[in-house]
Amino acid sequence: MNFSSYGGTIYSTDDWYQLSNGLVVTQTSMEILNPEIYRNIKAADKSLPNFIRIFAANLLAESP
């Protein structure tokens, strides 16, 4: 996996990176400016953090 980041981090804080299989992953970061919206978020009881699920999916990906 290629990405520009900072030493010691386990995931990219950029909005794109390239996997060793040639796939390029992109994202769009969206900032929530109204903190009241966070009250409506219900966290799943048995869910992994996004960066872990994304990392696993990237390791298993063979095509888009």
C-alpha positions as CSV (number, residue, x, y, z in Angstrom):
1,M,0.0,0.0,0.0
2,N,1.4,3.4,-0.9
3,F,0.2,6.6,0.8
4,S,1.7,9.7,2.1
5,S,1.2,9.9,5.9
6,Y,3.1,10.3,9.1
7,G,5.4,7.8,10.8
8,G,3.6,5.5,13.2
9,T,0.2,5.8,11.7
10,I,-1.7,2.6,10.7
11,Y,-3.9,4.2,8.0
12,S,-3.7,7.1,5.6
13,T,-5.2,10.4,6.5
14,D,-5.2,11.4,2.8
15,D,-8.2,11.1,0.5
16,W,-6.5,8.5,-1.8
17,Y,-4.0,5.7,-1.7
18,Q,-2.7,3.0,-4.1
19,L,-2.7,-0.7,-3.3
20,S,0.0,-3.1,-4.4
21,N,-2.5,-4.8,-6.7
22,G,-2.8,-1.6,-8.7
23,L,-6.2,-0.5,-7.3
24,V,-6.5,3.2,-6.2
25,V,-8.8,3.9,-3.3
26,T,-10.4,7.4,-3.0
27,Q,-12.7,9.0,-0.5
28,T,-14.5,12.2,0.2
29,S,-14.2,13.7,3.7
30,M,-17.2,15.5,4.8
31,E,-17.1,17.7,7.9
32,I,-20.1,18.0,10.1
33,L,-20.3,21.6,11.3
34,N,-23.4,21.2,13.5
35,P,-22.4,19.2,16.7
36,E,-26.2,18.6,17.5
37,I,-26.3,16.1,14.6
38,Y,-24.1,13.7,16.5
39,R,-26.9,13.1,19.0
40,N,-28.8,11.2,16.3
41,I,-26.0,8.7,15.7
42,K,-26.6,5.2,17.1
43,A,-23.4,3.1,17.3
44,A,-23.7,-0.5,16.3
45,D,-23.1,-2.9,19.3
46,K,-21.0,-5.4,17.3
47,S,-19.2,-3.2,14.7
48,L,-15.5,-2.8,13.9
49,P,-14.1,0.7,13.3
50,N,-14.2,1.8,9.7
51,F,-10.4,1.8,9.2
52,I,-10.2,-1.9,10.2
53,R,-13.0,-3.0,7.9
54,I,-11.5,-0.9,5.0
55,F,-8.0,-2.3,5.7
56,A,-9.3,-5.9,5.5
57,A,-11.3,-5.2,2.3
58,N,-8.2,-3.7,0.7
59,L,-6.1,-6.8,1.5
60,L,-8.7,-9.1,0.0
61,A,-9.5,-6.9,-3.1
62,E,-8.6,-8.3,-6.5
63,S,-10.7,-6.0,-8.7
64,P,-12.8,-2.9,-8.2
